[in-house]
């Protein structure tokens, strides 16, 4: 189920088997890949990371970036094997079983609902910078409505918006890198005269607060990278995906090298790590000291567009994911439909309505809203990445047995690298418990898990009835097993 063999063109647009339009172009996908790897976590979170880990944070970003690339190569191999609108949630269903598919699908939908709430909260905070009299919940409501309307347009409109959102982020970082480098090389102003590579090891060394502080910084960095896997949600609606997706994924290392490692190198060359704190954006500080007029307003605009981009991507992802869940029989059937523009409008509206809870939270507790809403986001990313790796491992096992067809875009040294990623994700999860600021995520985990497991137990009888009807050949009922290609087997559990 859920193959993406194109239907005949509708008004010049190729359609997937799910009725979605393949309208995302190469430049859209490239920018979505970049935008997913650059978010508010870098623009705002890097200050706290520098204050905690010192210059060693550069290494933390580089090391984590390597693991992110491994995960994305594994996802890319699965996407070329069988591109689907549900991405890794559908792969969890195929390779790990219906329970894992249910938990992953609804868990990822919940994660991006939570992230969307956090981002509209952040938008309210950023708009306060210019309009302090506007209530935070009003901005959150207006932003959410606007982004829902954007996502109800044809998918090309979403791609175009993401292209420009990402362009703004890239321009800001490149501006800092180029401008900061010129300031340092030519000793322009006080910032240039006081800049030095020695800042990277002076002032207490590369890890001035000890290596435990460096380990705790991995959580901050993982949160910064959250969203890079969203490219998987675009696979079904991408033109020439066999060419576009691999190129976008293969570009991730050098983009991370430039935008993360490069920007931090410039920041920590211009200023000692002691100049940064968790309460301010290091980018605002750097641009202000370099002498850029209205640096605060410029960076506030950049982080606002970053929040809008993230929330819009969450709506895009959740709309497609809810459509897939409905097609699989674990969400109301009305969410499986598309409108005349080949967009899952009902699923997007429902996802937007769920994010409306964030508006209510902003109205009730505006000061604590961001902390309350974003407490489970990092764990959601860790679970999603773990599912991608485990599905890839099972896919490779089945491929060795000749049960599935081969993807030409392969992850080299797959077995050792997969186990290395699993160990890394386990390490980050354990680290959460050592940091009082992030421990709340672990407290939320049992509640989240109980809700998802309870939902599966509630839906299991209906799922079983659907399976039985499909097996008996009842008209209008499609089996929950996939039919991606010759030789594919029905979904089985993790231990096979």
Protein Blocks (a to p, Z undefined) as FASTA:
>chain_A
ZZabdcddeehiacdfkopacfbcfklmmmmmmmmmpcfklmmmmmmmmmmnommlmmmm
mmmmmmmmmmmmmmmmmmmmogcfklmmlmmmmmnojklmmmmmmmmmmmmmmmmmmmmm
mmmmmmmmmmmmbcfklmmmmmmmmmmmmmmmcfklmmmmmmmmmmmmmmmmmmmmmmmm
mmmmnogajklmmgcfklmmggnijblnojklmmmmmmmmmmmmgojlmmmmmmmmpghk
lmmmmmmmmmmmmmmmmmmmmmmmmmmmmpcfklpcfkbcfklmmmmmnopahklmmmmm
mmmmmmmmmmmmmmmmmmmmmmmmmmnopacfklmpccfkopafklmmmmmmmmmmmmmm
mmmmmmlmmmmmmmmmmmmmmmmmmmmmmmmmmmmmmmmnopaccdfbdcehklmmmmmm
mmmmmmmmmmmmmpmklmmmmmmmmmmmmmmmmmmmmmmmmmmmmmmmmmnopghiacfb
dcfbghiacdddfbZZ
